Amino acid sequence: MNKIFLIIQREYMTRVRKRSFWITTIITPLLITAIYAVPALLYFAGSDTKTVEIIDETGLFSSKFKSGKDYQFRFIKDPLAKAKTDLKTNGVSALVHIPSTIVDRPNGLEIFSEKSVSLGLQGDIEEIVQAEVRNQRLKRAGIDVQIIEDNRVNVNAETFSLGDGAEKSSNSGVAMGIGYAVALLLYMIVFISGSQVMNGVIEEKTNRIIEVIVSSVRPIELMLGKIIGVGLVGLTQFVLWIVLTVSISTVTSSVFKAKLEAKARTELSSKASRQQVDAAVKQMSESGPGAKVMGIMDSVQSLPWVKLLTLFLFYYLGGYLFYSSLFAAVGSAVESPQEAQQLMFPITIPLILSIMMMSFVISEPDSKVAFWASVIPFTSPVNMMARLPFGVPWWEILLSMAVLVLGFLFTTWLAARIYRVGILMYGKKVTLKELSKWVFYKP
């Protein structure tokens, strides 16, 4: 056992001391935080108010265009030709021409600008004109527009899950997003870590270092030491990702809350009371651009994160041990990464298949296909993690865990039989038929 521990220590320290390890460890949490921090920063930063001139030949739209922090709408009476000529000199961002025939010919709306008009501004203008044209046509038909507006409602269902004996708020969209993210993360970690084991074996075999090492340790001890050492590197990186992401997110949330309070004080007054500021911040959070984010955050917090993280660690270790032993066997049987591509194909097929099945598993988490995909060890690490946010009975989880343990015990035994022969085999191109003979070879 001491020899295995020495190999584990060597594999672990060699990789942890690399600069690339720390760069990846630090950059990944920053990128995760940037996904929601950048849009929020852009919202607080704002932009310069742009002026848009409107020539309304109908007289119907004088109260329909509301100026805001992004655009200031200004109605003018100049002829269209003169307004187009002055557009380049008066600093106007866009010129909107609403002809007198707009109700009968909705396609007559025109927007002029020195450069291409932004899609956001174009969409807002088209939406305003479209709504008023619709109202005018309804009036012509003798339909009371106010009755239609009064009965226009949006129905948003609030969903709850009754699992585990308690009623909890749920969100299918959030569960789907978390399922995709966790499953893809697990897939990438298992694949990358397994490839590192294979490349490490190939490098030592090519440099003939392996011959010196196996003179002191048994091949099975060397293989287990390499697998466990690289696995601990991935586990260390994952724990650091969690700690750094939580820390950076906490600091970022505090900064955004302070900015939101400052924005509320600016819009109210410098003498506003604390209660008024809190009420304004609450209103911005519930009705402003952050409303959806707040709802998503509430749904995310309601997920069983202790259960998810605990099972993530198990399925990471189980999936890693299952596949990395096979990658190690491939690395021992070849002499270059190019030769490894052919033998890697049968190993990567189940991983690719698990990603292909993930979309169906997430859309139908309680189907028979999802059940078997989360039990069979070739696909269970990815697909069980994709199902967990939707709620999976404990008996299915325990069955999946037990089958995965038996699976990696079998693949470790199988890989060890190939590894003991392959690490000292040189100058021979290995086929799958040859590998099958090595399994039953008796030295």
C-alpha positions in Angstrom: 0.0 0.0 0.0 2.9 2.4 0.7 4.0 2.1 -3.0 0.5 3.0 -4.1 0.4 6.0 -1.9 3.8 7.1 -3.3 2.5 6.9 -6.8 -0.7 8.7 -5.8 1.4 11.5 -4.2 3.6 11.8 -7.3 0.7 12.0 -9.8 -1.2 14.4 -7.6 1.6 16.8 -6.8 3.0 16.8 -10.4 -0.4 18.0 -11.8 -1.3 20.4 -8.9 2.0 22.2 -9.2 1.4 23.0 -12.9 0.5 26.6 -13.8 -2.3 25.5 -16.1 -4.1 23.8 -13.2 -4.3 27.0 -11.2 -5.2 29.2 -14.3 -8.1 26.9 -15.1 -9.1 26.7 -11.4 -9.3 30.5 -11.1 -10.7 31.4 -14.5 -13.6 28.9 -14.4 -15.4 30.5 -11.4 -14.9 34.0 -12.9 -16.5 32.8 -16.2 -19.4 31.3 -14.2 -20.0 34.6 -12.3 -19.6 36.6 -15.5 -22.7 34.8 -17.0 -25.0 36.8 -14.8 -22.7 39.6 -13.6 -22.0 41.1 -17.1 -25.7 41.7 -18.0 -26.3 43.2 -14.6 -23.3 45.5 -15.0 -24.5 46.6 -18.4 -27.9 47.4 -16.9 -26.3 49.6 -14.2 -23.9 51.2 -16.6 -26.7 52.2 -19.0 -26.0 54.2 -22.2 -26.3 57.7 -23.6 -29.8 58.8 -24.3 -30.4 58.9 -28.1 -32.8 61.3 -29.8 -35.4 59.9 -32.2 -37.5 62.3 -34.4 -41.0 61.3 -35.4 -43.0 62.7 -38.3 -46.6 61.6 -37.5 -49.0 62.4 -40.4 -51.9 60.7 -38.7 -51.8 62.5 -35.3 -52.6 59.2 -33.6 -49.2 58.6 -32.0 -48.5 61.7 -30.0 -49.0 60.0 -26.6 -47.9 56.5 -27.7 -44.1 57.0 -27.7 -42.8 57.4 -24.2 -39.2 58.7 -23.7 -36.9 56.8 -21.3 -33.3 56.5 -20.2 -32.3 55.0 -23.6 -34.3 57.0 -26.1 -36.0 60.5 -26.2 -38.7 60.7 -28.8 -39.4 64.1 -30.4 -42.3 64.9 -32.8 -41.5 67.4 -35.6 -43.6 69.0 -38.3 -40.9 69.4 -41.0 -41.3 67.9 -44.4 -39.8 64.4 -44.8 -37.2 65.5 -47.3 -35.9 68.3 -45.0 -35.9 66.1 -42.0 -33.8 63.5 -43.9 -31.4 66.2 -45.0 -31.0 67.5 -41.4 -30.6 64.0 -40.0 -26.8 64.0 -40.5 -26.2 67.4 -38.9 -28.6 67.7 -35.9 -27.3 64.6 -34.0 -30.5 62.6 -34.3 -30.1 58.8 -34.1 -33.1 58.0 -36.2 -36.1 59.5 -38.0 -39.4 57.7 -38.0 -42.0 58.5 -40.7 -45.6 57.4 -40.1 -47.6 58.1 -43.2 -51.3 59.1 -43.2 -52.2 55.7 -44.8 -50.5 53.6 -42.0 -53.9 52.1 -40.8 -54.7 50.9 -44.3 -51.2 50.1 -45.3 -49.2 48.9 -42.2 -46.1 48.2 -44.4 -45.7 51.9 -45.0 -43.7 52.6 -41.8 -40.3 54.0 -42.5 -37.2 54.5 -40.3 -34.2 56.4 -41.4 -30.8 56.6 -39.7 -27.2 57.6 -40.7 -26.1 54.1 -39.8 -28.1 50.9 -39.4 -30.8 51.2 -36.8 -30.5 48.9 -33.8 -32.8 45.9 -33.7 -34.1 46.9 -30.3 -35.2 50.4 -31.4 -36.8 49.0 -34.6 -38.7 46.4 -32.6 -40.0 48.9 -30.1 -41.2 51.3 -32.8 -42.9 48.5 -34.8 -44.6 47.2 -31.7 -46.0 50.6 -30.8 -47.3 51.3 -34.3 -48.7 47.8 -34.7 -50.7 48.1 -31.5 -52.2 51.5 -32.5 -53.0 50.3 -36.0 -54.8 47.3 -34.5 -56.8 49.5 -32.2 -57.8 51.8 -35.0 -59.0 48.9 -37.1 -61.0 47.5 -34.2 -62.7 50.8 -33.7 -63.6 50.9 -37.4 -65.2 47.5 -36.9 -67.3 48.8 -34.0 -65.4 46.8 -31.4 -64.7 48.4 -28.0 -60.9 48.3 -27.6 -61.1 49.0 -23.9 -63.0 45.8 -23.2 -60.4 43.8 -25.0 -57.6 45.5 -23.1 -59.4 45.0 -19.8 -59.7 41.3 -20.5 -56.1 40.8 -21.7 -54.5 38.7 -18.9 -51.3 36.7 -18.5 -51.6 33.4 -16.6 -48.4 32.3 -14.9 -48.7 29.0 -12.9 -46.7 28.6 -9.8 -45.5 25.0 -9.5 -44.8 23.0 -6.4 -43.3 19.6 -5.7 -44.7 17.4 -3.0 -41.7 15.0 -2.7 -40.0 14.2 0.5 -43.1 14.9 2.5 -42.9 18.7 2.1 -44.4 21.2 -0.3 -41.6 23.1 -2.1 -41.6 25.7 -4.9 -40.3 24.2 -8.1 -39.4 25.4 -11.6 -39.1 23.0 -14.5 -37.0 25.4 -16.5 -34.5 25.8 -13.7 -34.4 22.0 -13.1 -33.8 21.5 -16.8 -31.0 24.0 -16.8 -29.3 22.6 -13.7 -29.7 19.1 -15.1 -28.0 20.0 -18.3 -25.2 21.9 -16.6 -24.4 19.3 -14.0 -24.5 16.4 -16.5 -22.3 18.2 -19.0 -19.8 19.2 -16.3 -19.6 15.6 -15.1 -19.1 14.4 -18.7 -16.3 16.8 -19.4 -14.5 16.1 -16.1 -14.7 12.3 -16.6 -13.6 12.5 -20.2 -10.7 15.0 -19.5 -9.5 13.2 -16.4 -9.6 9.8 -18.2 -7.7 11.2 -21.1 -5.0 12.5 -18.7 -4.6 9.0 -17.3 -4.2 7.6 -20.8 -1.7 10.3 -21.9 0.3 9.9 -18.8 0.6 6.1 -19.4 1.6 6.7 -23.0 4.2 9.3 -22.1 5.9 7.0 -19.5 5.8 4.1 -21.8 7.3 6.1 -24.7 10.1 7.4 -22.5 10.8 3.9 -21.2 10.3 5.2 -17.6 7.6 2.5 -17.1 10.3 -0.2 -17.3 12.1 1.3 -14.3 8.9 1.8 -12.3 7.5 -1.7 -12.8 10.8 -3.1 -11.5 9.8 -1.7 -8.1 6.0 -2.0 -8.1 3.4 -4.3 -9.5 1.5 -3.2 -12.6 -1.8 -3.2 -10.8 -0.4 -0.9 -8.1 1.0 1.5 -10.7 -2.3 1.6 -12.5 -4.4 2.2 -9.4 -1.9 4.8 -8.2 -2.2 6.8 -11.4 -6.0 6.5 -11.5 -6.5 7.6 -7.9 -3.9 10.4 -8.1 -5.4 12.0 -11.2 -8.9 11.5 -9.8 -7.9 13.4 -6.6 -6.6 16.3 -8.8 -10.0 16.6 -10.5 -11.8 16.4 -7.1 -9.5 19.1 -5.7 -10.3 21.3 -8.7 -14.0 20.8 -8.3 -14.0 21.7 -4.6 -12.0 24.8 -5.3 -14.5 25.7 -8.1 -17.3 25.4 -5.6 -15.6 27.5 -2.9 -14.4 30.2 -5.3 -17.7 30.4 -7.2 -19.7 30.8 -3.9 -17.2 33.4 -2.6 -17.2 35.5 -5.8 -21.0 35.2 -6.2 -21.5 36.4 -2.6 -19.2 39.5 -3.1 -20.8 40.2 -6.5 -24.3 40.0 -5.0 -23.4 42.5 -2.3 -22.0 44.9 -4.9 -25.1 44.7 -7.0 -27.3 45.2 -4.0 -25.3 48.4 -3.1 -25.6 49.6 -6.7 -29.4 49.0 -6.6 -29.7 51.0 -3.4 -27.7 53.8 -4.9 -29.9 53.8 -8.0 -33.0 53.9 -5.8 -31.7 56.9 -3.8 -30.8 58.7 -7.0 -34.3 58.3 -8.3 -36.0 59.2 -5.0 -33.8 61.8 -3.3 -30.8 62.1 -1.2 -33.0 62.6 1.8 -35.1 59.5 1.3 -35.6 57.3 4.4 -34.4 53.8 4.7 -37.9 52.4 4.4 -38.5 54.3 1.1 -35.2 53.0 -0.3 -36.0 49.4 0.7 -39.4 49.7 -0.9 -37.9 51.1 -4.1 -35.3 48.3 -4.2 -38.0 45.7 -3.7 -40.1 47.2 -6.5 -37.1 47.2 -8.9 -36.4 43.6 -8.0 -40.0 42.5 -8.6 -41.0 44.6 -11.6 -37.7 45.6 -13.2 -35.2 43.6 -15.3 -34.1 41.7 -12.2 -37.5 40.1 -11.6 -36.9 37.0 -13.6 -33.4 36.6 -12.1 -34.9 36.8 -8.6 -37.4 34.1 -9.5 -34.7 31.9 -10.9 -32.5 32.4 -7.8 -35.4 31.4 -5.5 -36.0 28.3 -7.5 -32.2 27.5 -7.5 -32.1 27.9 -3.7 -35.0 25.5 -3.3 -33.1 22.7 -4.9 -31.7 20.0 -2.6 -28.1 21.1 -3.1 -26.6 18.9 -0.3 -28.1 15.9 -2.0 -27.0 17.0 -5.4 -23.4 17.8 -4.4 -23.0 14.6 -2.5 -24.3 12.5 -5.3 -22.3 14.5 -7.8 -19.1 13.5 -5.9 -20.1 9.9 -5.9 -21.0 9.8 -9.6 -17.9 11.7 -10.5 -15.7 9.1 -8.6 -17.7 6.2 -9.9 -17.8 7.4 -13.5 -14.2 8.4 -13.4 -13.0 5.0 -12.0 -15.2 3.2 -14.5 -13.8 5.0 -17.6 -10.3 5.9 -16.5 -9.4 2.3 -15.9 -10.4 1.6 -19.6 -8.4 4.7 -20.7 -5.4 3.4 -18.7 -5.7 0.1 -20.5 -5.7 1.8 -23.9 -2.7 3.9 -22.9 -0.7 0.8 -22.0 -1.5 -0.9 -25.3 -0.3 1.8 -27.6 2.9 3.9 -28.1 1.4 7.2 -29.3 -1.8 9.3 -29.0 -2.4 8.7 -32.7 -2.6 4.9 -32.2 -4.9 5.4 -29.2 -7.6 7.1 -31.3 -8.7 3.7 -32.8 -8.9 2.0 -29.4 -10.6 5.0 -27.7 -13.6 4.9 -30.1 -15.4 2.0 -28.3 -14.9 3.7 -25.0 -16.1 7.1 -26.1 -19.3 5.7 -27.8 -21.1 5.2 -24.4 -20.1 8.7 -23.2 -21.3 10.3 -26.5 -24.5 8.1 -26.3 -25.2 9.3 -22.7 -25.0 13.0 -23.9 -27.3 12.2 -26.8 -29.8 10.5 -24.5 -29.6 13.4 -22.0 -32.1 15.6 -23.8 -34.8 12.9 -23.8 -34.0 12.0 -20.1 -34.5 15.6 -19.1 -37.7 16.0 -21.1 -39.1 12.6 -19.8 -37.2 12.0 -16.4 -39.7 9.3 -15.3 -39.7 7.2 -18.5 -38.4 3.7 -18.8 -35.6 4.9 -21.0 -34.5 7.4 -18.4 -34.6 4.8 -15.7 -32.4 2.3 -17.6 -30.1 5.1 -18.8 -29.5 6.1 -15.1 -28.9 2.5 -14.0 -26.6 1.1 -16.7 -23.1 2.1 -15.6 -22.0 3.2 -19.1 -24.5 6.0 -19.1 -25.6 6.3 -15.4 -23.1 9.0 -14.2 -24.3 11.6 -16.8 -28.0 10.7 -17.0 -28.7 10.1 -13.3 -27.2 13.6 -12.6 -29.5 15.0 -15.3 -32.5 13.4 -13.6 -31.8 14.4 -10.0 -33.1 18.0 -10.1 -36.5 16.6 -11.1 -36.6 14.2 -8.1 -35.6 10.5 -8.2 -36.8 7.9 -5.7 -34.1 6.8 -3.4 -34.4 3.1 -4.4 -33.5 4.0 -8.0 -30.5 6.1 -6.8 -29.3 3.2 -4.5 -29.7 0.7 -7.3 -27.8 2.9 -9.8 -25.0 3.4 -7.2 -24.7 -0.3 -6.5 -24.6 -1.2 -10.2 -22.0 1.5 -10.9 -19.8 0.2 -8.1 -20.0 -3.3 -9.5 -19.3 -1.8 -13.0 -16.1 0.0 -12.0 -14.8 -3.0 -10.1 -15.2 -5.1 -13.2 -13.6 -2.5 -15.5 -10.7 -2.1 -13.1 -10.1 -5.9 -13.1 -10.4 -6.0 -16.9 -8.1 -3.0 -17.4 -5.5 -4.5 -14.9 -5.4 -7.7 -17.0 -4.6 -5.7 -20.1 -2.3 -3.2 -18.4 0.0 -5.8 -17.0 0.9 -7.0 -20.5 0.5 -3.8 -22.5 3.0 -1.6 -20.6 5.9 -3.7 -21.6 4.7 -4.4 -25.2 6.6 -2.4 -27.9 6.7 -2.4 -31.7 3.4 -4.2 -32.3 0.2 -2.6 -33.5 -2.5 -3.8 -31.1 -6.1 -4.7 -32.2 -9.2 -5.3 -30.1 -8.8 -9.1 -30.8 -5.3 -8.9 -29.4 -6.5 -7.1 -26.3 -9.1 -9.8 -25.6 -6.3 -12.4 -25.6 -4.3 -10.3 -23.0 -7.3 -10.5 -20.6 -6.9 -14.3 -20.3 -3.1 -14.4 -20.7 -1.3 -16.2 -17.9 2.3 -15.0 -17.4 
